[in-house]
């Protein structure tokens, strides 16, 4: 049975390989350090039959955005600087890719962004797409690109609420 939980010491980070050395290195070296310092929070997808083997992970962090950089007319709705939640990283182990695990992690990350919005208030969920394929991937979830920085993407909290409300009906 699949489960998502916060990264812990007993999770086997050493053997995780998503094919991107920067993401592998982050998980293996920095994720727990940043989590312990309160910089970000990493969550892992596991199978209960192998509770230490990481299928995939995502990392969330707080962020601040300069509102004028947002797509119009959204920029006019917010003060000069506004808070957000950021999907800092998302990766699936090579041997587990193309099985829908990324979508499972994305939905969980979105739920967590909504929880943050309910408790402290944020204007949206942000992500930096690493390349064109990543940008296309995030667009399928409703993320929209910043006009001047097309790989910086934004999903308004109001849109996220609408998506989850529609799923409940």
C-alpha positions in Angstrom: 0.0 0.0 0.0 1.3 3.4 -0.9 1.9 6.0 1.8 3.3 9.5 1.9 5.2 10.7 5.0 7.7 13.2 6.1 11.3 12.3 5.4 12.9 10.5 8.3 16.4 9.2 9.1 15.5 5.6 8.4 14.4 6.3 4.8 17.0 5.0 2.3 18.1 8.1 0.5 21.4 6.7 -0.7 19.9 4.5 -3.4 17.4 7.0 -4.8 18.2 7.9 -8.4 15.7 9.9 -10.5 18.2 10.6 -13.3 18.9 14.2 -12.2 22.0 14.5 -10.2 20.9 17.8 -8.5 17.7 16.2 -7.3 19.5 13.0 -6.1 22.1 15.1 -4.3 19.5 17.2 -2.6 17.6 14.2 -1.3 20.8 12.4 -0.2 22.6 15.3 1.3 20.5 18.4 2.0 16.9 17.4 2.5 17.1 16.4 6.1 19.5 19.2 7.0 17.1 21.8 5.5 14.2 20.1 7.2 16.0 20.1 10.6 16.7 23.9 10.1 13.1 24.7 9.2 14.0 25.8 5.6 11.9 23.3 3.8 9.9 20.1 4.4 10.4 16.9 2.3 7.8 14.2 1.9 8.5 10.7 0.5 6.3 8.2 -1.3 6.8 4.7 0.0 5.2 1.2 -0.4 4.4 -0.3 3.0 6.0 -3.6 1.8 9.3 -1.7 1.5 9.0 1.1 4.1 12.5 2.5 3.7 12.7 2.5 -0.1 11.8 5.9 -1.5 9.7 5.8 -4.7 9.6 9.5 -5.0 9.6 12.8 -3.1 8.6 16.4 -3.0 9.8 19.3 -1.1 7.8 22.3 0.0 9.0 25.7 1.2 7.6 29.1 1.9 8.3 31.9 -0.6 7.6 35.5 -1.3 6.7 36.8 -4.7 6.9 40.3 -6.2 3.3 40.7 -7.3 4.1 42.8 -10.5 5.8 39.7 -11.9 2.6 37.7 -11.8 0.5 37.2 -14.9 -2.0 40.1 -15.5 -4.6 40.8 -14.2 -3.6 38.7 -11.1 -0.8 41.1 -10.3 -3.2 43.9 -9.5 -5.0 41.9 -6.9 -2.1 41.7 -4.4 0.2 43.9 -2.5 3.7 44.6 -3.8 5.0 41.4 -2.1 2.9 38.5 -1.2 3.4 35.1 0.5 3.2 31.7 -1.3 4.0 28.1 -1.0 6.6 26.6 -3.3 7.0 23.2 -4.7 10.8 23.3 -4.5 11.4 19.8 -5.8 9.6 16.8 -7.2 11.2 13.5 -8.3 10.4 9.9 -8.9 13.0 7.1 -8.8 14.0 6.0 -12.4 12.7 2.5 -11.8 9.3 3.9 -10.8 8.8 6.6 -13.5 5.8 6.8 -15.8 3.5 4.9 -13.4 1.5 7.9 -12.1 3.5 8.4 -8.9 4.3 12.0 -9.9 0.6 12.8 -10.0 0.0 11.2 -6.6 2.8 13.4 -5.2 1.6 16.5 -6.9 -2.0 16.1 -5.6 -0.6 15.6 -2.0 1.6 18.7 -2.4 -1.4 20.7 -3.5 -3.4 19.5 -0.5 -0.6 20.6 1.8 -0.5 24.1 0.0 -4.2 24.4 0.7 -3.7 23.6 4.4 -1.0 26.3 4.6 -3.5 28.7 3.0 -6.1 27.8 5.5 -3.8 28.4 8.4 -1.5 31.4 7.5 -2.7 32.7 4.2 -0.9 32.5 0.9 -1.8 33.7 -2.6 -0.7 30.7 -4.5 1.4 27.6 -5.2 4.6 28.3 -7.1 7.1 26.1 -9.0 10.2 26.7 -11.1 10.0 24.4 -14.1 13.5 23.1 -14.9 12.9 22.7 -18.6 10.2 22.7 -21.3 9.0 19.2 -20.5 8.7 20.2 -16.8 6.7 23.3 -17.8 4.3 21.2 -19.9 3.9 18.8 -17.0 3.0 21.5 -14.5 0.6 23.2 -17.0 -1.6 20.1 -16.9 -2.2 20.8 -13.2 -3.3 24.4 -14.0 0.0 26.2 -13.4 0.5 29.4 -15.5 3.8 30.9 -16.4 5.0 34.3 -15.4 5.1 36.6 -18.4 8.8 37.5 -18.2 10.0 34.2 -16.8 8.0 31.4 -18.5 9.6 28.7 -16.3 8.5 30.4 -13.1 4.9 29.2 -12.6 2.0 30.0 -10.4 -1.3 28.3 -9.4 -3.6 30.7 -7.6 -5.0 29.4 -4.3 -8.5 30.2 -5.6 -8.0 27.9 -8.6 -6.6 25.2 -6.4 -9.7 25.5 -4.1 -12.0 25.2 -7.1 -10.2 22.1 -8.4 -10.6 20.3 -5.1 -14.2 21.5 -4.6 -15.0 20.0 -8.0 -13.4 16.7 -7.1 -15.6 16.4 -4.0 -18.8 16.6 -6.1 
